[in-house]
Amino acid sequence: MTRVIANVETSGGVSLDACPTTLTLWQRSLELSGVSSRPQSRYLGPLPMTPTTSSLSAASRRTSPPVISSLMQAALANPALISLAAGFVDQESLPAEATARAVAEVLAHPVDGRRALQYGTTGGDASLRSEIIRLLEHGEGVARGAYEHVMPRVVVTQGSQQLLYLVAEALLDPGDIVLVESPTYFVFLGVLETRGARAIGVPVDDGGMRLDALEATLAEIEARGELDRVKLIYTISEHSNPTGLSLAEDRRGPLVELAKRWSKHRPIYILEDAAYRGLSYIDAPEPHSVWSFDATGDTVILARTFSKTFSPGMKTGFGVLPEALVRPILGLKGNHDFGSSNLNQMVLARLLADGSYARQVERLKGLYRAKRDVMLAALETHFGGTDSTVRWTVPAGGLFVWFSVPEGVDLGPLGSVWARCQEEGVLYVPGQYAFANEPMAPETNHARLCFGVPEETDLYEGVRRLATALAECLDPVA
Ligand SMILES: Cc1ncc(COP(=O)(O)O)c(C=O)c1O
């Protein structure tokens, strides 16, 4: 069989790890800078026979080194580098004082203090789950108590990443199909790779996943006789990672209706990843979640997190599950950790209850709105103009701008722009990581730029360096 590894065709599934002499210069330079040399080794079918020297499971062997940690390492290794890559949050704004106060209050309490230091339940702390219900009610603009009945279907997880993993573990066998936005959150593509699932991309426009394209993709899959393998539609509904764009409100109800209509052989669930909900920079209420359109509650899995709106260090997220998935997911979470950190949960519950959380979200909105504006202004300065061939998204929230150059220009880790950017001292996430391998090869002319971490001056300077690195590559195609 033939397997594509980092655009290099190798036969027999020989991995670069297993064959160090095949490392070329570019691979070495990427390794040295801490960047994975296997940017496209997403799951492409069954692996060859287990090498006799390895005891690793098939799941482990098909898992590529995580792109994200290698990019973060590159940034940490070179402090002069301006990283527009890492999806970290603004360091200075992290709510240390409010958290310290809440920790002290929880621990000072005669009963809660010790309860917080004990194991909890697999589903999560009751006080946090109750605050989560209030948060959902507030976000959807419904009366207090309207979602009380949902409480048994709320599970608190170690960040929303654990929920994404648990959902994949609960639903997907090797060869099962997940329909994802094109582009999508590349870490989730890694989860699918580990599960041996097939990710098939669905085109997006300014309103997120295109429902006509989704319908057409499902029809093609059905014509191939593979509809029974489709288990999940994954959408990042708010200010997506990586595009910064949201699913249009008028697509949300129809998306739920579409999933139900195509659930011919078995349920096709929607996994709504709303990691950036709350971080909206326009003066309008956020749209209703996709989840809120699921009147029967049996189709949409809602994944949320407190990482972006409060603190990734608390690593606390949650899911609202269809009834049929509660027991399977709690069973799997039981095997993972039999419950997330009780202390973190109780501290968060307190911060939500006393209004600190809401105040922090308001503060972050102002801060990130300003950073976004700096990045957009810098892009306009360096790439704007009516004859410009460069495009970028204008996100109404979140942390990301999706940056695109003409098709012939390669922003991937094998292209010259990537290397020139390292010389100039700026890092971005190559957009190709964010594409599924089906129905066509990942596009290489995009980059994900994050405005969360750098100071405003660095944001401006980072874009200037990007422009310098790109100048010579863009000239010939301009
Ligand atoms: C779209 C999306 N989903 C989920 C996550 C997971 O975040 P956490 O596990 O910190 O909640 C992230 C983190 O960057 C993300 O961007």
The ligand as an SDF file (V2000), in Angstrom:
LIG
                    3D

 16 16  0  0  0  0  0  0  0  0999 V2000
  -12.4700   24.5680   18.8910 C   0  0  0  0  0  0  0  0  0  0  0  0
  -11.8800   24.0640   20.1550 C   0  0  0  0  0  0  0  0  0  0  0  0
  -12.5020   23.0830   20.8000 N   0  0  0  0  0  0  0  0  0  0  0  0
  -12.0320   22.5880   21.9470 C   0  0  0  0  0  0  0  0  0  0  0  0
  -10.8630   23.0740   22.5160 C   0  0  0  0  0  0  0  0  0  0  0  0
  -10.3830   22.4420   23.7830 C   0  0  0  0  0  0  0  0  0  0  0  0
  -10.1360   23.3410   24.8240 O   0  0  0  0  0  0  0  0  0  0  0  0
  -10.1460   22.9100   26.3370 P   0  0  0  0  0  0  0  0  0  0  0  0
   -9.8630   21.4500   26.4230 O   0  0  0  0  0  0  0  0  0  0  0  0
   -9.0960   23.7270   26.9860 O   0  0  0  0  0  0  0  0  0  0  0  0
  -11.5060   23.1950   26.8490 O   0  0  0  0  0  0  0  0  0  0  0  0
  -10.1650   24.0850   21.8650 C   0  0  0  0  0  0  0  0  0  0  0  0
   -8.8980   24.5980   22.3980 C   0  0  0  0  0  0  0  0  0  0  0  0
   -8.1670   25.3370   21.8070 O   0  0  0  0  0  0  0  0  0  0  0  0
  -10.6950   24.5990   20.6560 C   0  0  0  0  0  0  0  0  0  0  0  0
  -10.0820   25.5820   19.9840 O   0  0  0  0  0  0  0  0  0  0  0  0
  1  2  1  0
  2  3  1  0
  2 15  2  0
  3  4  2  0
  4  5  1  0
  5  6  1  0
  5 12  2  0
  6  7  1  0
  7  8  1  0
  8  9  2  0
  8 10  1  0
  8 11  1  0
 12 13  1  0
 12 15  1  0
 13 14  2  0
 15 16  1  0
M  END
$$$$
